[in-house]
Amino acid sequence: MKIARPDDASPDGRLLRSTASARFAAWVADEAREMPLPGSGATRERFALLHDLGRTDLSLTRLAEGHADATAILHELGAPPPAPEERWGVWAAQPPGAVLKATQEGRGAWRLDGVKAFCSGAGSCTHALVTAETDAGRRLFVVDTGHPGCAAVAGSWQAVGMAGSDTPDVTFAAVPALPLGEVEAYTQRPGFWHGGVGVAACWLGGARGVAETLVRAVRRREPDQLTAAHLGAVDSALYSAECVLERAAGEIDADPADTGAQALVRAARTRAVVADVCARVLDVVGRALGAGPLCHDGEHAQRVADLGVYIRQHHAERDLAALGSELAGRHDLLSSSEGAR
């Protein structure tokens, strides 16, 4: 027996993408200009805005964070900011198998050919900053995504979590591109690591949103000791991550140019702490509330799915190994934490 149900009761990736795209356009038009640049003296405010976006809608946050990151990159590499009608993304993932090649065709003229993976906002961004391989190394390029040689690969974004972020693979066929900065300028600037901390602020906002379902459930009934313990565990975990994020923001503003060479380790530490806290919040809230909200509260279920995917931008043990390798030769950083005791 087939049970009939209305079409809008089932998840619809196209609806989620179109909704996030509309919200993204509205955010760019109304709020994007309020986002301070990292290291401008208002990094705490920047992270707070990203956190608050994540608390409400993680797919929108992914798109907004990309536009905010692109704005910061353009500023740091000496290019004009986005025009008011433009929506920008940063397409810089480098997974195995997807290769995008940049070829110089004349003085200042380049073309991009190949495939770029994980292109968030492929259907809603008007422009993108894209990393591509050149004969001299990896470079960053400005691309008008409306060019006919730019096309999303059908079926390459099957995600349930973060479905609305519209993050497919994109093919490039003779797409004109403008280089921004020299070879490896994208990753060698301090803002690369400052931006990585900003992503953690988005994750943490999502965890706060997940935790609010537990808070509402507790307030509707008299908490037993077990539920109270779950709430206490979630609150203390979120507080610890917020403290780490607050410290990172202060350190970025104190040394935006990274003269102390601590940006890499700061970003790696902060992302690791926040990713662990997000995973703990997902686990504890799930154990505290059971299957009920996951099955009957669509907003909560989507937020849980979104956060589970989003925090996979932290590459778990691989990122921890990179942090440990960096620390192995940096006794100044190890001793600084000991001196704080």
Secondary structure, 3 states (H helix, E strand, C coil): CCCCCCHHHCCCHHHHHHHHHHHHHHHHHHCHHHCCCCCCCCHHHHHHHHHHHHHHCHHHHHHHHHHHHHHHHHHHCCCCCCCCCCCEEEECCCCCCCCEEEEEEECCEEEEEEEECCCCCCCCCCEEEEEEEECCEEEEEEEECCCCCEEECCCCCCCCCCHHHCCCCEEEEEEEEEEECCCCHHHHCHHHHHHHHHHHHHHHHHHHHHHHHHHHHHHHCCCCHHHHHHHHHHHHHHHHHHHHHHHHHHHHHHCCCCCCCCHHHHHHHHHHHHHHHHHHHHHHHHHHHCCHHHHHCHHHHHHHHHHHHHHHHCCHHHHHHHHHHHHHCCHHHHHHHHHCC
